[in-house]
Amino acid sequence: MPTRILRDWTDSEKVNSLSPEAERFFTRLIMKADDYGRYSADPRILTSTLFPLLIGKADCQTTDGWLAECRTAQLVQTYETGEGKKILQILNFQQRVRQDKSKWPDRDGHLTVNGQTLDGQPRPETYTGDGDGDEGGKNGSSVVSDRNGEWHPTDEQKRLNALFHRRDTTRWSPREIKAHRQITPIVEEDLKTVETFYAETERDPAKGYRRHDLQTLLNNFNAEVDRARNYKPRKPF
């Protein structure tokens, strides 16, 4: 079983919207998901692997209901591959990637190997590392986005750049790439909330507290989303 980090979510609105039973389900799901936050969404598999000693107390119907709660809270998203397999993705997983290869396929049915899918198509965050999750390879290779070493930011990366007035062409550092990969996919509503918060605090003379660089934002993205939701602009005197 992989080692997982359980962060303090006692003040998380999303987690606190869950029932106590669904929160227990979500905690156990984190323990079972692969390093990319993916796992089977089949209620039969979820019930047997997450609650092996509670057979009879947890059944497929109740497990599917807990999964639905997590999906409604935007903690998890589900999809089916072309082969009809039901897969789930824990959003903003933020766990250290130790596996070179994902155990469960992405939405397109491809497995991820060292940032590249097995159909030969590079992912946007591909890097010239050695697969251990550290920034760069053994010789300190720099981040690239394709085999030619060209930087092709995704729309999401461009929007994150814009928060700090960085150009689209600004190449991300290995640490930024790594931090971004650990929180993807970012929920669209969360990103919009942060964008609104940053726009408001930039205009606010009081300059509400916000992260000063991309690296820090990516490392603390969930906390920044909560801060953005609770932000109230100061009224002028």
GISULBEL-V706790 format. One line per field, one symbol per residue. ss: DSSP state (H for helix, E for strand, C for the rest). Layout:
ss=???
This chain:
ss=CCCCCCCCCCCCHHHHCCCHHHHHHHHHHHHHCCCCCEEECCHHHHHHHHCCCCECCECHHHHHHHHHHHHHCCCEEEEECCCCCEEEEECCCCCCCCCCECCCCCCCCCCEECCEECCCCECCCCECCCCCCCCCCCCCCCECCCCCCCCCCCHHHHHHHHCCCCCCCCCCCHHHHHHHHHHCCCCHHHHHHHHHHHHHHHHCCCCCCCCCCHHHHHHCHHHHHHHHHHCCCCCCC
